[in-house]
Amino acid sequence: MLRTTSMIVFVLIGGVIASPSASAQNKASMSPLPDTLPMINVDGRHAVSLDGEWRAIIDPYETGYQDYRGNIDHDGFFRDATPKDKSDRIEYAFDTAGTLNVPGDWNTQRPELFYYEGTIWYRRKFDYTRKVDKRAFLYFGAANYDARVYLNGEELGRHVGGFTPFQFEITNTVKDGENSLVVKVDNSRHSDAVPMNVTDWWNYGGLTRSVLLIETPMTFIRDYALYLHPDRDGAIEGWVQLDGPDRRQVVSVHLVDVGSGMAIKANMFGRAKIHRGGLAIQRWSPENPRQYQVWIRSGEDSVEEKIGFRRIEVKGRDILLNGKPIFLRGICLHEERPAGDGRAFNAEHAETQLAWAKELNCNFVRLAHYPHNDAMIRAAERMGLLVWAEIPVYWGIEFDNEDVYANAERQLSETIARDRNRACVAMWSVANETPLSDARLAFLRRLIDAAHRLDPSRPVTAALEVHYRDANTIEINDPLGAYLDILGCNEYIGWYDGAPAKADGITWTTPYNKPLVISEFGAGAKFGRHGDADARWTEEYQADVFLHQTQMLDRIDFLRGVSPWILKDFRSPRRLLPEIQDNWNRKGLVSEKGERKKAFNVLKEWYAERRKAGK
């Protein structure tokens, strides 16, 4: 499938900073991203899917990794040993182990793994023929949470973080004939992890996104970007970055739909600068999600892409899309399948949920609380939905731990590297509901600076907590607000904070001259449970919360967007109430079976009114 991009600048994966044009120097400079980041647009490359059934060994004591003294076992499962004769002592066997589907979480594939947290070893064998003029890479869409990868008994490397892609080059490791790929995946929760050990979503473990074997020429197109010039209409700029021994190749870029092409010779670093003016480009928007077919070729390599062009910026208390104020009519989503539970991972899952968002009259979705899969981002782009993209800096992260910060910034870098070329991504979020402290402020300021450095073309936000100035006034005065471009705020008046009617007397204020997005509000209801509007857990109570909320929201003069919590009921081990929750967070407007609750129509009608009024 083909990818899309927004107004961004190109980052050289090898650590060299690309130089923007003089007029865009201050607006569009970027710092280098680590050279360990994977290539972009894997769907547009020559790849063999390794998805399907993988052998799997459940190993809660990590017997395949440590001996009884806790030392690394050099004869562990990653050796994928087979007995030489009948007298050999082998205490594990992949060949006779059960299987798990990849992509997919292990929790919903076997009943005994529903609550399992720990290590599972995956093994997949594949045949390969080495080629003297090709390079080979193993690409993982995501593995939750700590993955160690071994090929033919040799460790390729480790990746920590459950929601971003990673890759390893195997050109000199893969062999002719049969190869054994073993992956140790551990989803154990830790207080010094990102996210921390307490969350309000299910800790789905496993190889939750696709695994690909990608082949490239010796010198290949590793990264690229095309974007609207920040000041000149009809001007496209960008870069293409080559990787390999022959970097001084000619790069050709052709915008098929516009009938415009160009050829540029890359410099000694493999960088080819792109510029073309005088183009009749329609800008991407929710009303017109226009994408352009782009072909990029260099030497023996070529990739195809669908690219959208748009500008997003903040001016005072307005969010501007293509120079015009926009109100974000949104909804929050978790990465769960639309029918039932389990981690979502494909275009069908994404399109079903986003179709529900469109039915709500949304032009915006908040993808909480971590980077969602690439299929979701691509579907949002095709369907005309702006995206709030977030990393899992959530609740009580260890803000005074430098290793935790390094983990968070790495996940931010990986997210931006994957999605910075998406027109639909409107803002990066660096945190959700983090408690006030000096350490937290310093931690998040660094993340905000990193996001601006890595991608200055997009605003940065975070979901803050509510603070009352007095009984009837909410003041958004979190000191972090001084460093954010867009203020986010989660509030639950009518659910955790008083009765629904409390919202009628609440006034909102802030010392910051910035736009506000109410990033969460809502109430729990089990589909089919009915009663009076003051009876909790009923559809009527949830609908009443939305009625009072929307009336309050209409009075906030600096409000520029809303994303209620949440589109669909989702699994959470924190939600224990028998016969109502049963491990489900019930704040969805849609049940786990896809059934609409009464509040769905309340929000749908409010959004229709705002859209009709041009808001």
Helices and strands as residue ranges (DSSP letters): G 22-24, G 42-44, E 47-49, E 52-58, G 77-79, E 99-102, G 111-113, E 119-128, E 134-140, E 146-151, E 154-160, E 166-169, E 177-186, E 211-217, E 220-228, E 236-243, E 250-255, E 260-265, E 271-276, E 292-298, E 301-307, E 312-315, E 318-321, E 324-325, E 328-333, H 347-359, E 364-367, H 374-383, E 386-390, H 402-419, E 425-432, H 438-454, E 460-465, E 468-470, E 473-475, G 479-482, E 486-490, G 500-505, E 507-509, E 516-520, H 539-553, E 559-562, E 570-571, E 584-585, H 598-612
